[in-house]
Amino acid sequence: MRYPKLKLLIIIFLLIMTTTELKTENSFDYYLSQFYEKQTKAKEILREIESDLKNGLRKNVCSRQKEAATLGLEAIDMLIKAYEISEESPPLETIKSNKIIWENILNECL
């Protein structure tokens, strides 16, 4: 067997490269999944608040509104991290305007 150490080194290198690539893909999927989960939950809370207000109920509106806004802002952070991992350019104007909306919801209680 010629150069057994070289063959072993090549195999180890390939394993490390494959593991790194999988970790990156898993991180991207994780952040994207977190974005969708947080965004969905935030919208769900806002819909519940809207429904309650239409029915004349104001119970815990401010705290639920802040919870929704916090989730919305966390979702944006997750989306940005996913874009960073994918090495693609995020739609910064859209992200910025959505962030402003969530910050307004966080700071202005109904």
JOLINCOR-V536951 format. One record per backbone hydrogen bond with DSSP energy under -0.5 kcal/mol. CO is the residue of the C=O (numbers start at 1). NH is the residue of the N-H. E is the energy in kcal/mol with one decimal. If there is no record, write none. Layout:
# JOLINCOR-V536951
co:nh:e
CO:NH:E
CO:NH:E
This chain:
# JOLINCOR-V536951
co:nh:e
3:7:-1.9
4:8:-2.2
5:9:-2.4
6:10:-2.4
7:11:-2.3
8:12:-2.5
9:13:-2.5
10:14:-2.4
11:15:-2.3
12:16:-2.4
13:17:-2.4
14:18:-2.4
15:19:-2.5
16:20:-2.4
17:21:-2.2
18:22:-2.4
19:23:-2.4
20:24:-2.1
21:25:-2.2
22:26:-2.8
23:27:-2.4
24:28:-2.4
25:29:-2.6
26:30:-2.5
27:31:-2.7
28:32:-2.5
29:33:-2.6
30:34:-2.8
31:35:-2.3
32:36:-2.3
33:37:-2.6
34:38:-2.6
35:39:-2.6
36:40:-2.4
37:41:-2.4
38:42:-2.4
39:43:-2.3
40:44:-2.2
41:45:-2.3
42:46:-2.1
43:47:-2.2
44:48:-2.1
45:49:-2.4
46:50:-2.6
47:51:-2.4
48:52:-2.7
49:53:-2.9
50:54:-2.2
51:55:-1.4
52:57:-3.0
53:56:-1.5
58:61:-1.5
60:64:-2.3
61:65:-2.7
62:66:-2.5
63:67:-2.0
64:68:-2.4
65:69:-2.4
66:70:-2.5
67:71:-2.3
68:72:-2.5
69:73:-2.5
70:74:-2.4
71:75:-2.4
72:76:-1.8
73:77:-1.9
74:78:-2.2
75:79:-2.3
76:80:-2.4
77:81:-2.2
78:82:-2.2
79:83:-2.3
80:84:-2.3
81:85:-2.2
82:86:-2.2
83:87:-0.9
83:88:-1.6
88:90:-0.6
90:92:-1.9
91:95:-2.5
92:96:-2.8
93:97:-2.4
94:98:-2.3
95:99:-2.4
96:100:-2.1
97:101:-1.9
98:102:-2.5
99:103:-2.5
100:104:-2.4
101:105:-2.3
102:106:-2.3
103:107:-2.2
104:108:-1.8
107:109:-0.6
